[in-house]
Amino acid sequence: MLDKKSRILLIEDEPKLCKVIQDELQQQGYIADIALDGLTAEKFFHNYLYDLILLDINLPFKDGLSLCKTFRAENTHIPIIILTALGEIQDKVDAFALGADDYIIKPFHFDELFARLKVFLKRAEKISEEAITLDIEDLHIDFRNKTVWRSNKEIPLTAKEFALLVLLCQNKGKVISKQEILEKVWDLSFDTGTNTIEVYISFIRNKIDKPFDSKLIHTKPGFGYYIK
């Protein structure tokens, strides 16, 4: 798997607390997206790939326990840490029964939160490294056999095309810059001044997108490329 910053979904309905936690996460080197209600959280979860979820229980529109159940049903590996003021034993039992991995009661110390984060992210990374497939819409990547399928049709890719596609897919929804592509796919720390990346993006677009109605590979002019 290719190295990337861990992306965390923070679901908390108190804006000030949310911003404080987000700032602390970003200072620790994480990417942190904020959802202030259950419906927004659900939308984020389906639009992006997250490495860990921090989840409050009392939320507008859809409560945290319902979200926990939904997230766990759709992703058996992602760590879910409950952050809540509800400290009764039954609250914890209910959360764990629905698939939560940990339960932290507010107020908490950030040192404790980050210590637990690191444990779960390391565990999730190990599971991710052992994963042999990745699916986005009707696109299926088989890491063991280095094959790619779309709509049950196998798509032949070169080694570089495969590496570029995997980088984009592992960062679903995130714009990947040309510099990051150079570093992670070509092992170059500088821009050679050629249009190699544009050429390879065109190659995989012709194979992955052109024969199909829905397009997965997108360009954000001046910034880079992303899968959506």
VOLO-978292 format. One record per residue (C-alpha): x, y, z; residue number from 1. Coordinates in Angstrom, 1 decimal, decimal comma, always signed. Layout:
<rec><px>X</px><py>Y</py><pz>Z</pz><rokol>NUM</rokol></rec>
...
# end
This chain:
<rec><px>+0,0</px><py>+0,0</py><pz>+0,0</pz><rokol>1</rokol></rec>
<rec><px>+1,1</px><py>+3,6</py><pz>-0,6</pz><rokol>2</rokol></rec>
<rec><px>+1,8</px><py>+5,9</py><pz>+2,3</pz><rokol>3</rokol></rec>
<rec><px>-0,7</px><py>+8,6</py><pz>+3,0</pz><rokol>4</rokol></rec>
<rec><px>-1,9</px><py>+10,8</py><pz>+5,9</pz><rokol>5</rokol></rec>
<rec><px>-4,6</px><py>+9,2</py><pz>+8,0</pz><rokol>6</rokol></rec>
<rec><px>-8,0</px><py>+10,8</py><pz>+7,3</pz><rokol>7</rokol></rec>
<rec><px>-10,4</px><py>+11,0</py><pz>+10,2</pz><rokol>8</rokol></rec>
<rec><px>-14,1</px><py>+11,8</py><pz>+10,2</pz><rokol>9</rokol></rec>
<rec><px>-15,0</px><py>+13,9</py><pz>+13,3</pz><rokol>10</rokol></rec>
<rec><px>-18,7</px><py>+13,8</py><pz>+14,1</pz><rokol>11</rokol></rec>
<rec><px>-19,6</px><py>+16,3</py><pz>+16,9</pz><rokol>12</rokol></rec>
<rec><px>-22,5</px><py>+18,7</py><pz>+17,1</pz><rokol>13</rokol></rec>
<rec><px>-20,8</px><py>+21,3</py><pz>+19,3</pz><rokol>14</rokol></rec>
<rec><px>-19,0</px><py>+23,6</py><pz>+16,8</pz><rokol>15</rokol></rec>
<rec><px>-16,4</px><py>+25,1</py><pz>+19,3</pz><rokol>16</rokol></rec>
<rec><px>-15,4</px><py>+21,6</py><pz>+20,6</pz><rokol>17</rokol></rec>
<rec><px>-15,3</px><py>+20,3</py><pz>+17,1</pz><rokol>18</rokol></rec>
<rec><px>-12,9</px><py>+23,0</py><pz>+15,9</pz><rokol>19</rokol></rec>
<rec><px>-10,6</px><py>+22,5</py><pz>+18,9</pz><rokol>20</rokol></rec>
<rec><px>-10,4</px><py>+18,7</py><pz>+18,3</pz><rokol>21</rokol></rec>
<rec><px>-9,9</px><py>+19,3</py><pz>+14,5</pz><rokol>22</rokol></rec>
<rec><px>-7,0</px><py>+21,8</py><pz>+15,2</pz><rokol>23</rokol></rec>
<rec><px>-5,4</px><py>+19,3</py><pz>+17,5</pz><rokol>24</rokol></rec>
<rec><px>-5,7</px><py>+16,5</py><pz>+15,0</pz><rokol>25</rokol></rec>
<rec><px>-4,2</px><py>+18,6</py><pz>+12,2</pz><rokol>26</rokol></rec>
<rec><px>-1,3</px><py>+19,6</py><pz>+14,5</pz><rokol>27</rokol></rec>
<rec><px>-0,7</px><py>+15,9</py><pz>+14,9</pz><rokol>28</rokol></rec>
<rec><px>-0,5</px><py>+15,5</py><pz>+11,1</pz><rokol>29</rokol></rec>
<rec><px>-4,0</px><py>+14,0</py><pz>+10,5</pz><rokol>30</rokol></rec>
<rec><px>-6,5</px><py>+15,1</py><pz>+7,9</pz><rokol>31</rokol></rec>
<rec><px>-9,8</px><py>+15,8</py><pz>+9,8</pz><rokol>32</rokol></rec>
<rec><px>-13,2</px><py>+16,4</py><pz>+8,3</pz><rokol>33</rokol></rec>
<rec><px>-16,0</px><py>+17,8</py><pz>+10,4</pz><rokol>34</rokol></rec>
<rec><px>-19,7</px><py>+16,8</py><pz>+10,4</pz><rokol>35</rokol></rec>
<rec><px>-22,0</px><py>+18,6</py><pz>+12,8</pz><rokol>36</rokol></rec>
<rec><px>-25,0</px><py>+16,3</py><pz>+12,3</pz><rokol>37</rokol></rec>
<rec><px>-25,8</px><py>+12,7</py><pz>+11,5</pz><rokol>38</rokol></rec>
<rec><px>-27,0</px><py>+13,2</py><pz>+8,0</pz><rokol>39</rokol></rec>
<rec><px>-23,8</px><py>+15,2</py><pz>+7,0</pz><rokol>40</rokol></rec>
<rec><px>-21,7</px><py>+12,5</py><pz>+8,6</pz><rokol>41</rokol></rec>
<rec><px>-23,4</px><py>+9,8</py><pz>+6,6</pz><rokol>42</rokol></rec>
<rec><px>-22,9</px><py>+11,7</py><pz>+3,4</pz><rokol>43</rokol></rec>
<rec><px>-19,2</px><py>+12,2</py><pz>+4,2</pz><rokol>44</rokol></rec>
<rec><px>-18,8</px><py>+8,5</py><pz>+5,0</pz><rokol>45</rokol></rec>
<rec><px>-20,1</px><py>+7,5</py><pz>+1,6</pz><rokol>46</rokol></rec>
<rec><px>-18,2</px><py>+10,1</py><pz>-0,4</pz><rokol>47</rokol></rec>
<rec><px>-14,7</px><py>+9,6</py><pz>+1,1</pz><rokol>48</rokol></rec>
<rec><px>-12,4</px><py>+6,9</py><pz>+2,4</pz><rokol>49</rokol></rec>
<rec><px>-11,6</px><py>+7,3</py><pz>+6,1</pz><rokol>50</rokol></rec>
<rec><px>-9,1</px><py>+5,6</py><pz>+8,3</pz><rokol>51</rokol></rec>
<rec><px>-10,9</px><py>+6,3</py><pz>+11,6</pz><rokol>52</rokol></rec>
<rec><px>-14,1</px><py>+7,8</py><pz>+12,9</pz><rokol>53</rokol></rec>
<rec><px>-14,6</px><py>+9,9</py><pz>+16,1</pz><rokol>54</rokol></rec>
<rec><px>-18,3</px><py>+9,8</py><pz>+16,9</pz><rokol>55</rokol></rec>
<rec><px>-20,5</px><py>+11,7</py><pz>+19,4</pz><rokol>56</rokol></rec>
<rec><px>-23,8</px><py>+10,0</py><pz>+20,4</pz><rokol>57</rokol></rec>
<rec><px>-26,2</px><py>+12,9</py><pz>+20,8</pz><rokol>58</rokol></rec>
<rec><px>-26,5</px><py>+14,3</py><pz>+17,2</pz><rokol>59</rokol></rec>
<rec><px>-29,1</px><py>+16,2</py><pz>+15,2</pz><rokol>60</rokol></rec>
<rec><px>-31,1</px><py>+14,3</py><pz>+12,5</pz><rokol>61</rokol></rec>
<rec><px>-29,5</px><py>+10,9</py><pz>+13,1</pz><rokol>62</rokol></rec>
<rec><px>-27,9</px><py>+9,8</py><pz>+16,4</pz><rokol>63</rokol></rec>
<rec><px>-24,5</px><py>+8,4</py><pz>+16,9</pz><rokol>64</rokol></rec>
<rec><px>-25,5</px><py>+4,9</py><pz>+17,7</pz><rokol>65</rokol></rec>
<rec><px>-27,5</px><py>+4,6</py><pz>+14,5</pz><rokol>66</rokol></rec>
<rec><px>-24,5</px><py>+5,9</py><pz>+12,6</pz><rokol>67</rokol></rec>
<rec><px>-22,2</px><py>+3,4</py><pz>+14,4</pz><rokol>68</rokol></rec>
<rec><px>-24,5</px><py>+0,6</py><pz>+13,3</pz><rokol>69</rokol></rec>
<rec><px>-24,6</px><py>+1,8</py><pz>+9,7</pz><rokol>70</rokol></rec>
<rec><px>-20,8</px><py>+2,4</py><pz>+9,5</pz><rokol>71</rokol></rec>
<rec><px>-20,0</px><py>-1,0</py><pz>+10,9</pz><rokol>72</rokol></rec>
<rec><px>-22,4</px><py>-2,8</py><pz>+8,6</pz><rokol>73</rokol></rec>
<rec><px>-20,7</px><py>-1,1</py><pz>+5,6</pz><rokol>74</rokol></rec>
<rec><px>-17,1</px><py>-1,3</py><pz>+6,8</pz><rokol>75</rokol></rec>
<rec><px>-16,0</px><py>-4,1</py><pz>+9,2</pz><rokol>76</rokol></rec>
<rec><px>-12,5</px><py>-2,8</py><pz>+9,7</pz><rokol>77</rokol></rec>
<rec><px>-12,7</px><py>+1,0</py><pz>+10,2</pz><rokol>78</rokol></rec>
<rec><px>-12,0</px><py>+2,0</py><pz>+13,9</pz><rokol>79</rokol></rec>
<rec><px>-14,9</px><py>+3,8</py><pz>+15,5</pz><rokol>80</rokol></rec>
<rec><px>-14,2</px><py>+5,7</py><pz>+18,7</pz><rokol>81</rokol></rec>
<rec><px>-17,2</px><py>+7,1</py><pz>+20,6</pz><rokol>82</rokol></rec>
<rec><px>-16,6</px><py>+10,5</py><pz>+22,2</pz><rokol>83</rokol></rec>
<rec><px>-19,5</px><py>+11,4</py><pz>+24,5</pz><rokol>84</rokol></rec>
<rec><px>-20,7</px><py>+12,8</py><pz>+27,8</pz><rokol>85</rokol></rec>
<rec><px>-22,8</px><py>+9,7</py><pz>+28,4</pz><rokol>86</rokol></rec>
<rec><px>-20,9</px><py>+7,6</py><pz>+30,8</pz><rokol>87</rokol></rec>
<rec><px>-23,4</px><py>+5,0</py><pz>+32,1</pz><rokol>88</rokol></rec>
<rec><px>-22,4</px><py>+1,3</py><pz>+31,7</pz><rokol>89</rokol></rec>
<rec><px>-25,5</px><py>+0,6</py><pz>+29,5</pz><rokol>90</rokol></rec>
<rec><px>-24,4</px><py>+3,4</py><pz>+27,1</pz><rokol>91</rokol></rec>
<rec><px>-21,1</px><py>+1,7</py><pz>+26,7</pz><rokol>92</rokol></rec>
<rec><px>-22,6</px><py>-1,7</py><pz>+26,3</pz><rokol>93</rokol></rec>
<rec><px>-25,0</px><py>-0,4</py><pz>+23,6</pz><rokol>94</rokol></rec>
<rec><px>-22,1</px><py>+1,3</py><pz>+21,7</pz><rokol>95</rokol></rec>
<rec><px>-19,9</px><py>-1,8</py><pz>+21,8</pz><rokol>96</rokol></rec>
<rec><px>-22,8</px><py>-4,0</py><pz>+20,7</pz><rokol>97</rokol></rec>
<rec><px>-23,3</px><py>-1,8</py><pz>+17,6</pz><rokol>98</rokol></rec>
<rec><px>-19,6</px><py>-2,1</py><pz>+16,6</pz><rokol>99</rokol></rec>
<rec><px>-17,7</px><py>+0,7</py><pz>+18,4</pz><rokol>100</rokol></rec>
<rec><px>-14,1</px><py>-0,1</py><pz>+19,1</pz><rokol>101</rokol></rec>
<rec><px>-13,5</px><py>+2,3</py><pz>+22,0</pz><rokol>102</rokol></rec>
<rec><px>-15,5</px><py>+4,7</py><pz>+24,2</pz><rokol>103</rokol></rec>
<rec><px>-14,0</px><py>+7,9</py><pz>+25,6</pz><rokol>104</rokol></rec>
<rec><px>-16,0</px><py>+10,0</py><pz>+28,1</pz><rokol>105</rokol></rec>
<rec><px>-15,9</px><py>+13,8</py><pz>+27,9</pz><rokol>106</rokol></rec>
<rec><px>-14,1</px><py>+15,7</py><pz>+29,2</pz><rokol>107</rokol></rec>
<rec><px>-10,9</px><py>+13,9</py><pz>+28,1</pz><rokol>108</rokol></rec>
<rec><px>-7,2</px><py>+14,6</py><pz>+27,8</pz><rokol>109</rokol></rec>
<rec><px>-5,9</px><py>+14,9</py><pz>+24,2</pz><rokol>110</rokol></rec>
<rec><px>-2,9</px><py>+12,8</py><pz>+25,2</pz><rokol>111</rokol></rec>
<rec><px>-5,2</px><py>+9,9</py><pz>+26,0</pz><rokol>112</rokol></rec>
<rec><px>-7,2</px><py>+10,5</py><pz>+22,8</pz><rokol>113</rokol></rec>
<rec><px>-4,1</px><py>+10,5</py><pz>+20,6</pz><rokol>114</rokol></rec>
<rec><px>-2,6</px><py>+7,4</py><pz>+22,3</pz><rokol>115</rokol></rec>
<rec><px>-5,8</px><py>+5,5</py><pz>+21,5</pz><rokol>116</rokol></rec>
<rec><px>-5,9</px><py>+6,9</py><pz>+18,0</pz><rokol>117</rokol></rec>
<rec><px>-2,4</px><py>+5,7</py><pz>+17,2</pz><rokol>118</rokol></rec>
<rec><px>-3,2</px><py>+2,2</py><pz>+18,5</pz><rokol>119</rokol></rec>
<rec><px>-6,3</px><py>+1,8</py><pz>+16,3</pz><rokol>120</rokol></rec>
<rec><px>-4,8</px><py>+3,4</py><pz>+13,2</pz><rokol>121</rokol></rec>
<rec><px>-1,8</px><py>+1,1</py><pz>+13,4</pz><rokol>122</rokol></rec>
<rec><px>-4,1</px><py>-1,9</py><pz>+13,8</pz><rokol>123</rokol></rec>
<rec><px>-6,3</px><py>-0,7</py><pz>+10,9</pz><rokol>124</rokol></rec>
<rec><px>-3,2</px><py>-0,1</py><pz>+8,7</pz><rokol>125</rokol></rec>
<rec><px>-2,1</px><py>-3,7</py><pz>+9,3</pz><rokol>126</rokol></rec>
<rec><px>-5,6</px><py>-4,9</py><pz>+8,3</pz><rokol>127</rokol></rec>
<rec><px>-5,5</px><py>-2,6</py><pz>+5,2</pz><rokol>128</rokol></rec>
<rec><px>-2,1</px><py>-4,0</py><pz>+4,2</pz><rokol>129</rokol></rec>
<rec><px>-3,5</px><py>-7,5</py><pz>+4,3</pz><rokol>130</rokol></rec>
<rec><px>-6,6</px><py>-6,5</py><pz>+2,3</pz><rokol>131</rokol></rec>
<rec><px>-6,5</px><py>-7,9</py><pz>-1,2</pz><rokol>132</rokol></rec>
<rec><px>-9,2</px><py>-5,9</py><pz>-3,0</pz><rokol>133</rokol></rec>
<rec><px>-10,5</px><py>-2,4</py><pz>-3,3</pz><rokol>134</rokol></rec>
<rec><px>-13,9</px><py>-1,4</py><pz>-4,8</pz><rokol>135</rokol></rec>
<rec><px>-15,1</px><py>+2,0</py><pz>-5,9</pz><rokol>136</rokol></rec>
<rec><px>-18,5</px><py>+2,0</py><pz>-7,7</pz><rokol>137</rokol></rec>
<rec><px>-18,2</px><py>-0,8</py><pz>-10,3</pz><rokol>138</rokol></rec>
<rec><px>-14,3</px><py>-0,6</py><pz>-10,3</pz><rokol>139</rokol></rec>
<rec><px>-12,6</px><py>-3,6</py><pz>-8,7</pz><rokol>140</rokol></rec>
<rec><px>-8,9</px><py>-3,7</py><pz>-7,9</pz><rokol>141</rokol></rec>
<rec><px>-7,3</px><py>-7,1</py><pz>-7,0</pz><rokol>142</rokol></rec>
<rec><px>-3,9</px><py>-6,4</py><pz>-5,3</pz><rokol>143</rokol></rec>
<rec><px>-2,9</px><py>-10,0</py><pz>-5,1</pz><rokol>144</rokol></rec>
<rec><px>-3,2</px><py>-10,6</py><pz>-8,8</pz><rokol>145</rokol></rec>
<rec><px>-2,5</px><py>-6,9</py><pz>-9,9</pz><rokol>146</rokol></rec>
<rec><px>-5,7</px><py>-6,9</py><pz>-11,9</pz><rokol>147</rokol></rec>
<rec><px>-8,4</px><py>-4,3</py><pz>-12,5</pz><rokol>148</rokol></rec>
<rec><px>-12,0</px><py>-4,8</py><pz>-13,5</pz><rokol>149</rokol></rec>
<rec><px>-14,9</px><py>-2,5</py><pz>-14,3</pz><rokol>150</rokol></rec>
<rec><px>-18,4</px><py>-3,7</py><pz>-14,8</pz><rokol>151</rokol></rec>
<rec><px>-17,0</px><py>-7,2</py><pz>-14,7</pz><rokol>152</rokol></rec>
<rec><px>-14,7</px><py>-6,5</py><pz>-17,6</pz><rokol>153</rokol></rec>
<rec><px>-11,0</px><py>-6,9</py><pz>-17,0</pz><rokol>154</rokol></rec>
<rec><px>-8,9</px><py>-3,8</py><pz>-17,9</pz><rokol>155</rokol></rec>
<rec><px>-5,2</px><py>-4,4</py><pz>-18,7</pz><rokol>156</rokol></rec>
<rec><px>-2,9</px><py>-1,9</py><pz>-17,1</pz><rokol>157</rokol></rec>
<rec><px>+0,9</px><py>-1,4</py><pz>-17,1</pz><rokol>158</rokol></rec>
<rec><px>+2,7</px><py>-1,3</py><pz>-13,7</pz><rokol>159</rokol></rec>
<rec><px>+2,8</px><py>+2,5</py><pz>-13,7</pz><rokol>160</rokol></rec>
<rec><px>-0,9</px><py>+2,8</py><pz>-14,7</pz><rokol>161</rokol></rec>
<rec><px>-1,8</px><py>+0,4</py><pz>-11,9</pz><rokol>162</rokol></rec>
<rec><px>+0,2</px><py>+2,3</py><pz>-9,3</pz><rokol>163</rokol></rec>
<rec><px>-1,3</px><py>+5,6</py><pz>-10,4</pz><rokol>164</rokol></rec>
<rec><px>-4,8</px><py>+4,2</py><pz>-10,3</pz><rokol>165</rokol></rec>
<rec><px>-4,2</px><py>+2,7</py><pz>-6,8</pz><rokol>166</rokol></rec>
<rec><px>-2,9</px><py>+6,0</py><pz>-5,5</pz><rokol>167</rokol></rec>
<rec><px>-6,0</px><py>+7,8</py><pz>-6,6</pz><rokol>168</rokol></rec>
<rec><px>-8,4</px><py>+5,1</py><pz>-5,4</pz><rokol>169</rokol></rec>
<rec><px>-6,8</px><py>+4,9</py><pz>-1,9</pz><rokol>170</rokol></rec>
<rec><px>-7,4</px><py>+8,6</py><pz>-1,6</pz><rokol>171</rokol></rec>
<rec><px>-10,9</px><py>+8,6</py><pz>-2,9</pz><rokol>172</rokol></rec>
<rec><px>-12,3</px><py>+12,2</py><pz>-3,0</pz><rokol>173</rokol></rec>
<rec><px>-9,0</px><py>+13,8</py><pz>-2,2</pz><rokol>174</rokol></rec>
<rec><px>-7,2</px><py>+15,8</py><pz>-4,9</pz><rokol>175</rokol></rec>
<rec><px>-3,7</px><py>+14,4</py><pz>-5,5</pz><rokol>176</rokol></rec>
<rec><px>-1,2</px><py>+16,9</py><pz>-6,8</pz><rokol>177</rokol></rec>
<rec><px>+1,3</px><py>+16,2</py><pz>-9,6</pz><rokol>178</rokol></rec>
<rec><px>+4,1</px><py>+16,5</py><pz>-7,1</pz><rokol>179</rokol></rec>
<rec><px>+2,6</px><py>+13,8</py><pz>-4,9</pz><rokol>180</rokol></rec>
<rec><px>+2,1</px><py>+11,6</py><pz>-7,9</pz><rokol>181</rokol></rec>
<rec><px>+5,7</px><py>+12,1</py><pz>-8,9</pz><rokol>182</rokol></rec>
<rec><px>+6,9</px><py>+11,2</py><pz>-5,4</pz><rokol>183</rokol></rec>
<rec><px>+4,7</px><py>+8,1</py><pz>-4,9</pz><rokol>184</rokol></rec>
<rec><px>+4,5</px><py>+6,6</py><pz>-8,3</pz><rokol>185</rokol></rec>
<rec><px>+7,7</px><py>+7,7</py><pz>-10,0</pz><rokol>186</rokol></rec>
<rec><px>+9,9</px><py>+8,1</py><pz>-6,9</pz><rokol>187</rokol></rec>
<rec><px>+10,9</px><py>+11,6</py><pz>-8,0</pz><rokol>188</rokol></rec>
<rec><px>+11,2</px><py>+14,5</py><pz>-5,6</pz><rokol>189</rokol></rec>
<rec><px>+11,2</px><py>+17,1</py><pz>-8,4</pz><rokol>190</rokol></rec>
<rec><px>+9,2</px><py>+17,9</py><pz>-11,5</pz><rokol>191</rokol></rec>
<rec><px>+11,1</px><py>+16,9</py><pz>-14,6</pz><rokol>192</rokol></rec>
<rec><px>+9,2</px><py>+19,4</py><pz>-16,7</pz><rokol>193</rokol></rec>
<rec><px>+7,7</px><py>+16,8</py><pz>-18,9</pz><rokol>194</rokol></rec>
<rec><px>+4,0</px><py>+16,0</py><pz>-19,3</pz><rokol>195</rokol></rec>
<rec><px>+4,4</px><py>+12,4</py><pz>-18,1</pz><rokol>196</rokol></rec>
<rec><px>+1,6</px><py>+12,6</py><pz>-15,6</pz><rokol>197</rokol></rec>
<rec><px>-0,9</px><py>+14,1</py><pz>-18,0</pz><rokol>198</rokol></rec>
<rec><px>+0,0</px><py>+11,3</py><pz>-20,5</pz><rokol>199</rokol></rec>
<rec><px>-0,6</px><py>+8,5</py><pz>-17,9</pz><rokol>200</rokol></rec>
<rec><px>-3,8</px><py>+10,1</py><pz>-16,7</pz><rokol>201</rokol></rec>
<rec><px>-5,0</px><py>+10,1</py><pz>-20,3</pz><rokol>202</rokol></rec>
<rec><px>-3,9</px><py>+6,4</py><pz>-20,6</pz><rokol>203</rokol></rec>
<rec><px>-6,0</px><py>+5,3</py><pz>-17,6</pz><rokol>204</rokol></rec>
<rec><px>-8,9</px><py>+7,5</py><pz>-18,5</pz><rokol>205</rokol></rec>
<rec><px>-9,1</px><py>+5,8</py><pz>-21,9</pz><rokol>206</rokol></rec>
<rec><px>-9,1</px><py>+2,4</py><pz>-20,2</pz><rokol>207</rokol></rec>
<rec><px>-11,1</px><py>+3,1</py><pz>-17,0</pz><rokol>208</rokol></rec>
<rec><px>-13,6</px><py>+5,8</py><pz>-18,1</pz><rokol>209</rokol></rec>
<rec><px>-13,9</px><py>+6,1</py><pz>-21,8</pz><rokol>210</rokol></rec>
<rec><px>-15,8</px><py>+2,8</py><pz>-22,5</pz><rokol>211</rokol></rec>
<rec><px>-18,3</px><py>+3,5</py><pz>-19,6</pz><rokol>212</rokol></rec>
<rec><px>-21,1</px><py>+6,0</py><pz>-19,0</pz><rokol>213</rokol></rec>
<rec><px>-20,0</px><py>+7,2</py><pz>-15,5</pz><rokol>214</rokol></rec>
<rec><px>-16,6</px><py>+8,9</py><pz>-15,2</pz><rokol>215</rokol></rec>
<rec><px>-14,5</px><py>+8,2</py><pz>-12,1</pz><rokol>216</rokol></rec>
<rec><px>-11,3</px><py>+10,2</py><pz>-12,8</pz><rokol>217</rokol></rec>
<rec><px>-11,6</px><py>+13,9</py><pz>-12,5</pz><rokol>218</rokol></rec>
<rec><px>-9,2</px><py>+17,0</py><pz>-12,8</pz><rokol>219</rokol></rec>
<rec><px>-9,2</px><py>+20,0</py><pz>-10,5</pz><rokol>220</rokol></rec>
<rec><px>-7,4</px><py>+22,5</py><pz>-12,7</pz><rokol>221</rokol></rec>
<rec><px>-4,2</px><py>+23,9</py><pz>-11,1</pz><rokol>222</rokol></rec>
<rec><px>-4,4</px><py>+21,4</py><pz>-8,2</pz><rokol>223</rokol></rec>
<rec><px>-4,3</px><py>+17,8</py><pz>-9,5</pz><rokol>224</rokol></rec>
<rec><px>-6,5</px><py>+14,7</py><pz>-10,0</pz><rokol>225</rokol></rec>
<rec><px>-9,0</px><py>+12,7</py><pz>-7,9</pz><rokol>226</rokol></rec>
<rec><px>-11,4</px><py>+9,7</py><pz>-8,0</pz><rokol>227</rokol></rec>
<rec><px>-15,0</px><py>+10,3</py><pz>-7,3</pz><rokol>228</rokol></rec>
# end
